[in-house]
């Protein structure tokens, strides 16, 4: 598989990861049927996409990017849709996650 497809699958995995984690909150502990079913479906698509991305990209790069951007995306969802603004420590933590993803991607990349 070409690296371009790896990046496309990675972007797909990140997008569906953010959506599935956001739906986990909306499902209210899997008590609401539609968000629960969508959450599970989206998580399956997420795992499939990440597995395909790791076929073309280094595992450390793919997973660090997926996890860091998914966490950041879910925090942004919580801020924008749920009015759950993190405190100073939460903001520092998110910034450190983003810095960590940048470091893995540009400084610690394995072939």
Long-range contacts (C-beta under 8 A, 24 or more apart in sequence): 1-52, 1-55, 1-56, 2-56, 3-56, 3-57, 5-52, 5-56, 6-52, 6-53, 6-54, 6-55, 6-56, 6-57, 6-62, 7-53, 7-57, 9-49, 9-50, 9-52, 9-53, 9-56, 10-49, 10-50, 10-53, 10-57, 10-62, 10-65, 10-66, 12-45, 12-49, 13-45, 13-46, 13-47, 13-49, 13-50, 13-53, 13-66, 14-65, 14-66, 14-69, 14-70, 14-73, 16-42, 16-43, 16-45, 16-46, 16-49, 17-42, 17-43, 17-46, 17-50, 17-66, 17-70, 17-73, 18-70, 18-73, 18-74, 18-77, 20-45, 20-46, 21-70, 21-74, 21-77, 22-74, 22-77, 22-81, 25-78, 25-82, 58-109, 58-110, 58-111, 60-104, 60-108, 60-109, 60-110, 61-104, 61-105, 61-109, 61-110, 64-100, 64-101, 64-104, 64-105, 65-101, 65-104, 65-105, 68-97, 68-98, 68-100, 68-101, 69-101, 71-97, 72-97, 72-98
